[in-house]
Amino acid sequence: EGDIISVDCGVLMNDFYGDHAYTFEVGEVSPETRKLLEVTKASLYVGIDAMRRGNRVGDIGHAIQKHCEREGYGVVRELVGHGLGRKLHEDPQVPNYGKRGSGKLLQDGMVLAIEPMINMGTHRVRQLKDGWSIVTGDGKPSAHFEHDVALVDGCPVVLSTFDYIYEALGLPKNDPVFA
């Protein structure tokens, strides 16, 4: 009760990969945790909006970082978004932090997994002994949302959807966290 859990799944269909992440509330969460979810989800769309022809990968990360750090959150450095295609993780890496104008040039036809991972406290994370689970360095909550985005005619087109999650959980699509 009052916790959050992030689920990140990859899918292979017709020889191409998709990748998707969502952070779920477990029961009622605190206002501070809800704000973390809202800011993280909003940062996903801020990052998507920066995916424009002529921009660079660093523009995406810079937009996400600026949005989250302005709210006092830590932006995870050890885990990043990535290109998608015939492999689940392709170039380029898409950090959720960065410098404007840096990194690979964004061009039509690119497909990226944009996936901000944002912590309530420090930006640091650590892997548990199971070799898979990741937790924050200070034990505070972390949120993670991810969409697959194609660059088409110079603009981002979101290929993934959260709609099935809303439907399964009976959530309104206009909820500020889930919209």
GUTOR-776048 format. One record per residue: residue number from 1; residue in three letters; x, y, z of N, C-alpha, C in turn. Coordinates in pm, 1 decimal, padded with zeros to 6 digits. Layout:
N
R pos code n.c1 n.c2 n.c3 ca.c1 ca.c2 ca.c3 c.c1 c.c2 c.c3
R NUM ALA X Y Z X Y Z X Y Z
...
***
This chain:
179
R pos code n.c1 n.c2 n.c3 ca.c1 ca.c2 ca.c3 c.c1 c.c2 c.c3
R 1 GLU 00084.4 -00118.8 00000.0 00000.0 00000.0 00000.0 00088.6 00124.7 00000.0
R 2 GLY 00060.1 00216.7 -00090.9 00132.3 00342.8 -00095.9 00263.8 00338.3 -00170.4
R 3 ASP 00293.4 00226.6 -00234.4 00419.3 00212.5 -00307.6 00394.2 00230.9 -00457.0
R 4 ILE 00500.9 00235.6 -00533.1 00490.4 00235.7 -00679.1 00583.2 00127.9 -00733.1
R 5 ILE 00549.0 00076.2 -00850.2 00631.9 -00024.9 -00914.7 00637.6 00005.2 -01064.0
R 6 SER 00757.6 -00002.3 -01118.8 00776.0 00022.1 -01262.2 00793.8 -00110.6 -01333.9
R 7 VAL 00725.8 -00123.8 -01447.1 00735.0 -00243.3 -01530.7 00781.2 -00198.9 -01668.7
R 8 ASP 00887.1 -00261.7 -01718.9 00945.6 -00229.3 -01849.2 00947.8 -00357.8 -01931.1
R 9 CYS 00880.0 -00358.1 -02045.6 00866.6 -00479.4 -02127.6 00907.9 -00452.4 -02271.4
R 10 GLY 00973.4 -00551.2 -02330.4 01006.1 -00547.3 -02472.4 00921.5 -00649.0 -02547.1
R 11 VAL 00893.7 -00619.9 -02673.7 00812.5 -00707.5 -02758.4 00881.2 -00720.9 -02893.4
R 12 LEU 00880.1 -00842.4 -02947.8 00931.7 -00867.8 -03082.0 00814.3 -00908.4 -03169.8
R 13 MET 00792.8 -00832.4 -03278.6 00682.6 -00862.0 -03370.4 00728.2 -00830.8 -03512.5
R 14 ASN 00711.4 -00926.4 -03601.8 00751.2 -00908.9 -03742.1 00896.0 -00863.2 -03755.1
R 15 ASP 00982.0 -00921.5 -03672.7 01126.3 -00895.4 -03673.5 01166.8 -00757.6 -03620.6
R 16 PHE 01074.3 -00683.4 -03561.9 01107.0 -00553.3 -03504.0 01066.4 -00550.1 -03357.0
R 17 TYR 01145.0 -00474.9 -03280.0 01120.7 -00464.8 -03136.3 01041.4 -00339.9 -03100.3
R 18 GLY 00965.9 -00353.5 -02993.4 00901.4 -00242.1 -02926.1 00942.4 -00247.9 -02779.9
R 19 ASP 00935.3 -00137.3 -02711.4 00977.2 -00129.8 -02571.4 00883.9 -00032.2 -02501.8
R 20 HIS 00845.8 -00064.0 -02379.1 00742.4 00014.3 -02313.7 00760.8 00006.1 -02162.5
R 21 ALA 00742.7 00115.7 -02093.3 00750.9 00114.5 -01946.8 00640.4 00200.9 -01888.1
R 22 TYR 00597.3 00160.3 -01769.5 00490.6 00230.6 -01700.2 00511.9 00213.2 -01550.2
R 23 THR 00487.1 00317.0 -01473.1 00495.8 00308.6 -01327.7 00354.7 00307.8 -01270.3
R 24 PHE 00326.3 00203.5 -01194.3 00194.0 00181.9 -01135.8 00192.2 00222.0 -00989.2
R 25 GLU 00079.1 00276.4 -00947.3 00055.5 00302.3 -00805.8 00003.3 00174.0 -00742.7
R 26 VAL 00047.6 00146.8 -00620.4 -00005.0 00034.5 -00543.4 -00086.9 00095.4 -00430.4
R 27 GLY -00218.9 00094.6 -00446.5 -00305.7 00159.1 -00348.4 -00293.0 00309.9 -00356.1
R 28 GLU -00319.7 00374.1 -00244.8 -00309.9 00520.1 -00236.7 -00164.4 00559.7 -00213.2
R 29 VAL -00115.8 00654.1 -00291.4 00021.2 00702.1 -00273.4 00018.7 00842.2 -00213.9
R 30 SER 00129.9 00882.1 -00158.1 00141.1 01014.7 -00097.3 00136.7 01122.6 -00205.4
R 31 PRO 00102.4 01244.8 -00166.1 00106.5 01355.8 -00262.5 00245.4 01374.1 -00324.1
R 32 GLU 00350.9 01349.9 -00246.4 00486.9 01363.1 -00298.6 00514.7 01259.2 -00407.5
R 33 THR 00466.9 01137.3 -00385.6 00486.3 01031.9 -00485.6 00403.5 01060.6 -00610.0
R 34 ARG 00282.0 01108.5 -00590.6 00197.5 01142.1 -00705.6 00263.8 01252.0 -00788.1
R 35 LYS 00322.9 01350.5 -00722.4 00391.6 01457.2 -00796.6 00508.9 01400.2 -00875.9
R 36 LEU 00584.3 01306.5 -00816.9 00693.4 01241.4 -00889.1 00640.1 01175.7 -01016.3
R 37 LEU 00528.0 01105.9 -01006.7 00468.2 01041.9 -01124.2 00428.2 01146.0 -01228.5
R 38 GLU 00364.7 01252.7 -01184.2 00320.5 01357.4 -01276.7 00438.5 01421.5 -01349.6
R 39 VAL 00543.0 01455.3 -01274.0 00659.5 01521.3 -01333.8 00731.4 01426.3 -01429.4
R 40 THR 00745.3 01300.4 -01389.8 00813.1 01203.4 -01476.1 00735.6 01182.0 -01604.9
R 41 LYS 00604.3 01165.3 -01593.9 00521.2 01144.9 -01713.7 00528.3 01268.2 -01803.4
R 42 ALA 00520.6 01386.6 -01745.2 00529.8 01509.2 -01824.9 00666.1 01519.5 -01892.6
R 43 SER 00771.8 01475.2 -01823.9 00905.8 01482.8 -01882.8 00918.2 01392.3 -02004.8
R 44 LEU 00844.5 01282.0 -02006.2 00842.6 01195.0 -02124.2 00794.8 01274.4 -02245.3
R 45 TYR 00686.8 01349.0 -02228.4 00630.8 01425.0 -02340.4 00716.1 01547.0 -02375.9
R 46 VAL 00784.0 01604.1 -02276.7 00879.1 01712.6 -02304.3 00992.7 01658.5 -02391.1
R 47 GLY 01041.7 01539.2 -02356.5 01146.7 01475.5 -02436.1 01100.1 01441.5 -02576.1
R 48 ILE 00978.4 01388.4 -02587.0 00922.5 01355.2 -02718.5 00913.1 01480.5 -02804.4
R 49 ASP 00869.6 01590.5 -02745.1 00855.4 01714.8 -02821.0 00989.5 01765.7 -02873.6
R 50 ALA 01098.4 01731.3 -02805.7 01232.0 01774.0 -02850.6 01285.6 01687.1 -02964.0
R 51 MET 01215.7 01577.6 -02995.6 01259.5 01488.0 -03104.0 01209.2 01545.2 -03236.2
R 52 ARG 01285.9 01636.1 -03291.3 01252.0 01705.0 -03416.2 01369.3 01696.0 -03512.8
R 53 ARG 01337.7 01687.4 -03641.5 01443.4 01685.0 -03743.0 01533.9 01805.9 -03723.4
R 54 GLY 01663.9 01781.6 -03726.5 01761.6 01888.9 -03708.7 01809.7 01903.6 -03565.7
R 55 ASN 01729.3 01856.8 -03469.2 01777.1 01854.4 -03330.7 01873.1 01737.7 -03314.1
R 56 ARG 01929.0 01727.7 -03197.0 02021.8 01618.9 -03166.2 01972.5 01543.5 -03043.0
R 57 VAL 02028.2 01424.5 -03024.3 01989.0 01342.3 -02909.8 02004.1 01420.6 -02779.8
R 58 GLY 02108.6 01500.1 -02767.3 02128.8 01579.7 -02646.4 02015.9 01677.1 -02618.2
R 59 ASP 01944.8 01719.5 -02721.9 01830.6 01809.7 -02702.3 01717.6 01738.9 -02627.7
R 60 ILE 01699.7 01610.1 -02655.6 01597.4 01531.2 -02585.7 01634.1 01521.3 -02437.7
R 61 GLY 01757.3 01477.5 -02410.4 01802.0 01463.1 -02272.5 01801.9 01594.3 -02196.1
R 62 HIS 01844.1 01700.3 -02262.4 01845.9 01832.0 -02197.9 01704.9 01873.6 -02156.1
R 63 ALA 01607.7 01851.9 -02244.1 01469.6 01890.9 -02213.9 01415.8 01813.3 -02093.6
R 64 ILE 01442.2 01683.1 -02090.1 01396.5 01599.4 -01978.6 01464.7 01643.3 -01849.1
R 65 GLN 01595.3 01657.7 -01853.6 01672.0 01694.8 -01734.6 01626.6 01829.3 -01678.7
R 66 LYS 01613.7 01927.1 -01764.4 01572.9 02060.9 -01720.7 01436.1 02055.8 -01653.2
R 67 HIS 01342.7 01983.5 -01715.3 01207.1 01973.3 -01660.5 01209.0 01911.0 -01520.5
R 68 CYS 01283.9 01803.7 -01503.0 01282.5 01729.6 -01376.3 01365.8 01795.5 -01267.6
R 69 GLU 01482.7 01843.5 -01302.4 01567.9 01906.4 -01201.2 01508.0 02037.4 -01151.9
R 70 ARG 01432.9 02105.6 -01236.1 01362.4 02227.5 -01194.1 01265.7 02195.8 -01079.6
R 71 GLU 01214.2 02072.9 -01076.8 01121.6 02028.7 -00972.1 01194.1 01963.3 -00854.7
R 72 GLY 01327.8 01956.4 -00861.1 01405.5 01902.7 -00750.7 01430.6 01752.9 -00754.6
R 73 TYR 01409.2 01689.7 -00869.6 01426.8 01544.7 -00880.7 01562.0 01508.2 -00940.4
R 74 GLY 01606.2 01385.3 -00909.8 01729.5 01332.0 -00965.1 01701.9 01257.0 -01094.0
R 75 VAL 01784.0 01280.0 -01195.1 01770.0 01214.8 -01325.7 01873.4 01102.5 -01333.5
R 76 VAL 01825.8 00979.4 -01348.6 01913.7 00862.2 -01352.2 02011.8 00874.3 -01468.5
R 77 ARG 02139.1 00847.0 -01441.4 02244.6 00853.8 -01543.4 02282.4 00715.7 -01597.1
R 78 GLU 02268.6 00612.5 -01513.1 02319.3 00479.9 -01548.6 02232.8 00405.4 -01649.7
R 79 LEU 02108.5 00443.5 -01664.4 02014.7 00377.2 -01755.6 01959.8 00481.5 -01852.0
R 80 VAL 01951.4 00446.2 -01979.0 01914.9 00545.4 -02080.6 01817.6 00486.3 -02182.3
R 81 GLY 01754.2 00575.1 -02258.4 01676.0 00532.1 -02373.3 01769.8 00488.9 -02484.7
R 82 HIS 01710.8 00453.8 -02600.2 01792.0 00392.3 -02705.5 01715.4 00387.8 -02836.7
R 83 GLY 01790.3 00359.3 -02942.4 01727.8 00332.0 -03070.3 01658.4 00196.7 -03066.2
R 84 LEU 01563.4 00178.6 -03156.5 01487.0 00053.1 -03167.2 01483.3 00009.4 -03312.4
R 85 GLY 01474.2 -00120.2 -03332.5 01462.1 -00173.9 -03468.2 01466.4 -00324.3 -03464.3
R 86 ARG 01559.4 -00383.4 -03537.9 01573.5 -00529.6 -03540.4 01642.2 -00582.7 -03414.9
R 87 LYS 01692.2 -00491.3 -03332.9 01744.8 -00523.8 -03200.3 01669.7 -00438.2 -03099.2
R 88 LEU 01658.4 -00490.4 -02976.8 01588.2 -00415.3 -02872.8 01663.5 -00288.0 -02834.9
R 89 HIS 01794.5 -00298.0 -02826.1 01876.2 -00180.9 -02792.2 01971.3 -00153.1 -02907.2
R 90 GLU 01942.5 -00047.4 -02980.4 02026.7 -00004.5 -03092.3 02079.7 00135.1 -03063.1
R 91 ASP 02176.7 00176.1 -03142.3 02223.1 00314.3 -03136.2 02115.7 00404.2 -03195.6
R 92 PRO 02108.4 00525.3 -03148.7 02193.2 00586.9 -03047.8 02139.3 00563.7 -02907.0
R 93 GLN 02226.4 00576.8 -02808.1 02178.6 00584.6 -02671.0 02110.8 00720.2 -02654.6
R 94 VAL 02004.4 00722.8 -02573.9 01927.5 00845.9 -02552.8 01922.7 00874.8 -02402.6
R 95 PRO 02026.1 00941.2 -02349.4 02025.8 00974.2 -02206.5 01911.3 01069.6 -02172.1
R 96 ASN 01870.4 01066.2 -02046.3 01765.6 01155.7 -01997.2 01825.3 01282.5 -01938.2
R 97 TYR 01947.4 01308.3 -01973.8 02020.4 01427.7 -01932.3 02110.2 01463.7 -02050.3
R 98 GLY 02155.5 01584.4 -02054.2 02246.3 01616.8 -02163.4 02256.7 01764.0 -02192.4
R 99 LYS 02334.0 01788.5 -02294.0 02365.6 01924.4 -02336.0 02298.4 01948.9 -02470.8
R 100 ARG 02231.7 02061.6 -02481.9 02170.4 02099.5 -02610.2 02272.6 02095.0 -02721.5
R 101 GLY 02229.8 02046.9 -02837.7 02315.9 02047.5 -02954.9 02421.5 01939.0 -02957.2
R 102 SER 02418.0 01846.4 -02861.7 02518.4 01739.4 -02857.5 02456.8 01606.7 -02903.4
R 103 GLY 02542.5 01514.4 -02938.0 02496.1 01380.7 -02975.1 02456.3 01369.9 -03120.8
R 104 LYS 02403.6 01254.4 -03154.1 02366.5 01221.1 -03291.5 02255.1 01312.2 -03343.6
R 105 LEU 02267.2 01349.8 -03470.5 02165.9 01430.6 -03537.7 02039.6 01347.8 -03557.9
R 106 LEU 01923.4 01404.0 -03525.8 01795.4 01334.6 -03543.5 01749.2 01349.5 -03687.7
R 107 GLN 01713.4 01235.6 -03749.5 01673.0 01233.7 -03889.8 01546.1 01151.8 -03907.1
R 108 ASP 01469.5 01185.1 -04010.5 01348.8 01108.3 -04040.8 01381.3 00960.2 -04052.6
R 109 GLY 01290.8 00877.8 -04001.9 01306.8 00733.1 -04006.3 01364.6 00674.4 -03879.0
R 110 MET 01421.0 00758.3 -03793.4 01474.6 00707.8 -03666.6 01359.4 00667.4 -03575.8
R 111 VAL 01379.1 00559.2 -03500.5 01284.0 00517.0 -03398.0 01360.9 00508.9 -03266.8
R 112 LEU 01312.7 00582.3 -03167.6 01379.3 00588.5 -03037.8 01284.6 00546.7 -02926.4
R 113 ALA 01339.9 00479.8 -02826.9 01270.1 00454.8 -02701.0 01311.7 00567.7 -02607.4
R 114 ILE 01218.3 00656.4 -02579.1 01243.9 00767.4 -02487.2 01185.8 00724.7 -02353.5
R 115 GLU 01270.9 00719.5 -02249.4 01226.6 00659.8 -02123.7 01288.4 00725.4 -02000.9
R 116 PRO 01234.8 00840.5 -01961.1 01287.2 00904.9 -01841.1 01269.8 00817.3 -01716.7
R 117 MET 01377.4 00806.9 -01640.8 01377.5 00740.3 -01510.8 01418.2 00846.4 -01410.0
R 118 ILE 01325.0 00882.9 -01324.0 01342.0 01000.2 -01239.1 01325.1 00960.1 -01092.9
R 119 ASN 01417.0 01006.0 -01009.2 01418.0 00970.2 -00867.5 01376.0 01087.3 -00780.0
R 120 MET 01308.7 01054.6 -00670.2 01268.5 01157.1 -00575.0 01390.3 01216.7 -00504.1
R 121 GLY 01494.7 01140.5 -00490.5 01615.2 01188.8 -00423.0 01732.7 01196.0 -00518.5
R 122 THR 01839.0 01127.7 -00481.9 01960.9 01126.7 -00562.3 01935.8 01067.9 -00701.3
R 123 HIS 02021.4 01102.0 -00794.8 02010.1 01044.3 -00929.1 02068.2 00903.6 -00934.1
R 124 ARG 02136.0 00861.5 -00830.4 02205.9 00732.0 -00831.2 02110.1 00613.7 -00814.4
R 125 VAL 02146.7 00503.5 -00880.6 02073.5 00377.4 -00867.2 02174.6 00264.8 -00846.1
R 126 ARG 02123.9 00150.0 -00801.6 02209.9 00032.4 -00787.3 02129.7 -00091.8 -00824.2
R 127 GLN 02203.2 -00192.4 -00869.2 02141.2 -00318.3 -00908.2 02143.0 -00413.1 -00788.6
R 128 LEU 02030.9 -00484.1 -00768.3 02023.7 -00580.2 -00658.3 02096.5 -00709.7 -00694.6
R 129 LYS 02115.6 -00794.3 -00594.8 02190.4 -00918.7 -00613.6 02125.5 -01013.6 -00713.4
R 130 ASP 01996.2 -00995.6 -00742.6 01931.6 -01083.7 -00841.1 01982.5 -01056.5 -00982.6
R 131 GLY 02062.4 -00949.2 -00997.1 02120.7 -00917.3 -01126.9 02025.7 -00848.2 -01222.2
R 132 TRP 01907.1 -00815.2 -01177.2 01807.0 -00755.4 -01265.1 01742.1 -00631.5 -01203.7
R 133 SER 01693.0 -00643.5 -01081.2 01618.9 -00534.4 -01016.9 01709.6 -00415.1 -00991.1
R 134 ILE 01653.3 -00295.8 -01011.8 01724.6 -00169.7 -00991.1 01649.6 -00090.1 -00884.6
R 135 VAL 01723.2 -00034.0 -00789.1 01663.9 00051.4 -00685.9 01745.1 00180.5 -00676.9
R 136 THR 01686.1 00281.4 -00617.2 01757.3 00407.9 -00601.6 01866.7 00393.6 -00496.0
R 137 GLY 01968.4 00475.5 -00508.9 02080.4 00471.9 -00416.2 02042.6 00509.7 -00274.6
R 138 ASP 01938.3 00591.8 -00258.5 01898.4 00636.2 -00125.3 01766.8 00574.6 -00077.8
R 139 GLY 01711.5 00480.2 -00154.8 01588.5 00412.0 -00114.4 01461.0 00490.7 -00136.6
R 140 LYS 01470.6 00607.9 -00197.3 01350.9 00688.4 -00224.1 01284.1 00640.8 -00353.1
R 141 PRO 01157.9 00678.2 -00373.8 01085.4 00632.2 -00493.2 01146.7 00681.9 -00624.0
R 142 SER 01122.0 00603.9 -00728.0 01164.6 00636.1 -00864.0 01050.7 00603.0 -00958.5
R 143 ALA 01034.4 00683.0 -01062.4 00930.1 00657.9 -01162.4 00993.7 00644.1 -01300.1
R 144 HIS 00924.1 00571.7 -01388.4 00976.9 00539.7 -01521.5 00859.4 00524.2 -01617.5
R 145 PHE 00858.7 00603.5 -01721.5 00759.4 00591.6 -01828.5 00834.8 00589.4 -01960.3
R 146 GLU 00782.8 00513.7 -02057.3 00854.3 00498.8 -02184.6 00756.4 00487.9 -02300.7
R 147 HIS 00791.2 00555.9 -02408.3 00720.8 00542.6 -02536.2 00823.0 00518.6 -02646.0
R 148 ASP 00778.0 00450.1 -02750.1 00855.1 00434.8 -02873.4 00809.4 00544.2 -02968.4
R 149 VAL 00904.9 00615.2 -03026.2 00872.9 00733.8 -03105.8 00950.3 00730.0 -03237.2
R 150 ALA 00878.3 00749.5 -03348.2 00941.4 00757.9 -03480.4 00948.1 00904.1 -03522.2
R 151 LEU 01051.9 00938.5 -03595.1 01062.6 01072.8 -03651.5 01013.1 01065.8 -03795.5
R 152 VAL 00898.9 01130.0 -03821.1 00832.0 01125.1 -03951.5 00806.1 01268.4 -03997.6
R 153 ASP 00853.3 01301.3 -04115.9 00835.4 01436.5 -04170.3 00880.2 01543.5 -04070.5
R 154 GLY 00989.0 01513.3 -04000.9 01048.5 01610.1 -03909.8 00986.5 01618.5 -03772.4
R 155 CYS 00879.5 01540.3 -03748.7 00806.4 01549.1 -03622.4 00796.8 01413.0 -03553.8
R 156 PRO 00785.1 01413.1 -03420.4 00772.8 01286.7 -03348.6 00633.7 01225.8 -03364.8
R 157 VAL 00631.0 01094.3 -03385.0 00505.7 01018.3 -03390.3 00517.8 00907.0 -03286.5
R 158 VAL 00431.4 00909.9 -03185.0 00435.4 00809.6 -03078.9 00374.8 00680.1 -03131.8
R 159 LEU 00452.6 00571.6 -03124.8 00409.9 00442.1 -03177.1 00345.8 00354.5 -03070.4
R 160 SER 00372.7 00381.1 -02945.4 00318.7 00301.3 -02835.2 00202.3 00376.2 -02771.0
R 161 THR 00132.0 00308.4 -02681.2 00016.3 00370.9 -02617.2 00003.2 00322.4 -02473.3
R 162 PHE -00053.4 00406.2 -02389.3 -00088.4 00366.1 -02253.6 -00236.9 00330.4 -02244.3
R 163 ASP -00311.8 00342.3 -02353.2 -00456.8 00323.7 -02349.2 -00499.5 00189.6 -02291.7
R 164 TYR -00430.5 00081.6 -02328.8 -00469.9 -00049.8 -02278.2 -00451.3 -00059.0 -02126.9
R 165 ILE -00353.7 00012.4 -02072.5 -00332.6 00012.9 -01927.7 -00448.4 00084.2 -01859.8
R 166 TYR -00487.5 00199.6 -01912.6 -00600.0 00273.5 -01854.4 -00725.2 00187.4 -01854.9
R 167 GLU -00749.3 00121.7 -01967.0 -00868.8 00038.6 -01980.0 -00865.5 -00077.1 -01880.3
R 168 ALA -00752.8 -00145.9 -01870.5 -00741.3 -00260.8 -01780.1 -00759.6 -00220.7 -01634.2
R 169 LEU -00712.0 -00102.2 -01597.8 -00720.6 -00055.9 -01459.8 -00844.5 00028.6 -01432.9
R 170 GLY -00923.4 00054.8 -01536.0 -01042.6 00136.5 -01519.2 -01011.8 00280.4 -01484.3
R 171 LEU -00902.7 00333.0 -01538.7 -00860.8 00469.9 -01508.6 -00911.0 00566.8 -01614.8
R 172 PRO -00946.4 00687.9 -01572.2 -00985.2 00788.4 -01671.2 -00863.6 00836.3 -01749.7
R 173 LYS -00881.1 00857.6 -01877.5 -00768.9 00902.6 -01960.8 -00733.4 01048.3 -01935.7
R 174 ASN -00818.4 01121.7 -01865.2 -00788.8 01262.9 -01839.1 -00730.1 01285.5 -01699.8
R 175 ASP -00697.5 01178.3 -01627.0 -00629.8 01191.4 -01498.6 -00493.7 01256.8 -01523.4
R 176 PRO -00453.5 01358.1 -01444.5 -00328.1 01428.2 -01472.4 -00205.0 01337.7 -01472.4
R 177 VAL -00205.5 01231.1 -01395.0 -00091.1 01140.4 -01395.5 -00098.6 01048.1 -01515.4
R 178 PHE -00217.4 01005.6 -01549.9 -00231.2 00900.1 -01649.2 -00267.9 00951.3 -01787.0
R 179 ALA -00293.6 01079.0 -01800.8 -00333.6 01132.0 -01931.9 -00215.2 01143.9 -02023.6
***
